[in-house]
Amino acid sequence: MQSNAVVIDNYGSSDVFRNEILNVPELKPKQLLLQVIGSSVSPFDISVRKGVFKDNFSLDMPAITGTDVVGKIIDKGSSVDKFDIGEIVCGMVGVKGFGAYSDYAILGQSKAAKVPESMSLQDAAVLPMTAIPAYNALFDLGHLNSGQKVLIHGGAGGVGSMAIQLAKNIGATVYTTASARNIEDLKSLGADRVINYHDEKFENILSELDLVIDTVGHDTYKHSFEVLKPGGRVVSLVKQPDEILAQKYHVNAMYLSGKFDNPLSKVVDLVSSGKIKLHIQKIFSIDAKGVKDAQDYYESNHVFGKVALMK
Ligand SMILES: NC(=O)c1ccc[n+]([C@@H]2O[C@H](COP(=O)([O-])OP(=O)(O)OC[C@H]3O[C@@H](n4cnc5c(N)ncnc54)[C@H](OP(=O)(O)O)[C@@H]3O)[C@@H](O)[C@H]2O)c1
């Protein structure tokens, strides 16, 4: 079986994308073969294309990228027991796998969640790469509970806008940082206070927090230690823990990596019941030009929420 795919032969600028026809590999026992319906642009996909992670893992070229996927199951491996052919699922394709910028993609069943009819396919296309890190950071590493106070940096981003809603949904008090134009939208997602990081210093405003989720790094990460209460936690998606600062402020510092149970089905339920909303700023097509244009758009605009790619 063959697939039209958007491939790269080298790391580099968005000009590296080209259309190619590739053979679809044999499925492993726990894998699903999807007819791709949609995907998204994520900062991770852009970094992979640029070769930012090439010393950690190298892609076999030509490589198909695209991590988020929603698609229809058209075949399944011999040990798949949670899904059936014909179902629509979303999930995260492994970075060295048969990616989503293609007609067909291969998704491990442990990375998948069923998409109910009440959920839009566009929402499903952009959900996994926002929902999974936001959930893992808040609950698996951050141990956030009802009644606690959390600061979520980068509230307008894909992960931030999801984290605000997940934290609010369990009854936390939510503070976030964002540009002025996003303040009202983030309040409507549930943020109790939005701090305009261009004009105000969050470390002069907040104190005694239980948790900070850092999606920004740099000085934002360093100042985050100042607003925690002793025993509090800072979970960064972008910075390895600064143990010196952690000891100085008597808090715990963690970097989001590692494996946790897949929380995607729980978030799918929240989206399909209307408790969590996704914002899709623009939609592009899944071909070499569409992927290039989508990633260029993402890099040259402060996107609120996500950019989707649809068949
Ligand atoms: N470790 C992991 O497993 C993991 C997983 C997922 C993501 N990540 C990383 O986490 C980061 C965020 O991901 P994302 O998908 O949410 O990115 P994104 O959608 O590109 O969001 C970036 C947002 O950050 C905001 N921002 C920029 N500078 C800021 C500052 N100084 N203070 C507060 N907000 C600021 C911008 O908001 P305004 O428009 O309001 O200025 C922008 O909307 C990325 O670097 C990504 O690679 C890591």
The ligand as a Gaussian input file, in Angstrom:
#p B3LYP/6-31G(d) Opt

LIG

0 1
 N        8.305000      19.347000      27.364000
 C        7.232000      18.973000      26.660000
 O        6.848000      17.795000      26.668000
 C        6.460000      19.982000      25.861000
 C        5.187000      19.646000      25.357000
 C        4.463000      20.622000      24.657000
 C        5.016000      21.876000      24.455000
 N        6.274000      22.147000      24.904000
 C        6.855000      23.488000      24.706000
 O        6.062000      24.417000      25.433000
 C        6.068000      25.680000      24.795000
 C        4.641000      26.165000      24.642000
 O        3.951000      25.344000      23.730000
 P        2.632000      25.885000      23.026000
 O        2.179000      24.849000      22.071000
 O        1.671000      26.382000      24.030000
 O        3.257000      27.135000      22.246000
 P        2.527000      28.305000      21.511000
 O        1.143000      27.892000      21.155000
 O        3.440000      28.727000      20.424000
 O        2.383000      29.448000      22.611000
 C        3.282000      30.419000      22.813000
 C        2.566000      31.554000      23.588000
 O        3.502000      32.041000      24.496000
 C        3.127000      33.369000      24.775000
 N        4.321000      34.066000      25.272000
 C        5.456000      34.366000      24.591000
 N        6.326000      34.990000      25.425000
 C        5.715000      35.073000      26.647000
 C        6.088000      35.595000      27.923000
 N        7.284000      36.174000      28.134000
 N        5.214000      35.476000      28.949000
 C        4.021000      34.884000      28.786000
 N        3.592000      34.380000      27.595000
 C        4.439000      34.469000      26.551000
 C        2.518000      33.966000      23.538000
 O        1.362000      34.651000      23.987000
 P        0.895000      36.146000      23.562000
 O        0.391000      36.006000      22.144000
 O       -0.197000      36.434000      24.559000
 O        2.090000      37.061000      23.675000
 C        2.145000      32.712000      22.719000
 O        0.747000      32.643000      22.526000
 C        6.811000      25.477000      23.464000
 O        8.148000      25.940000      23.601000
 C        6.791000      23.971000      23.276000
 O        7.888000      23.513000      22.498000
 C        6.998000      21.238000      25.600000

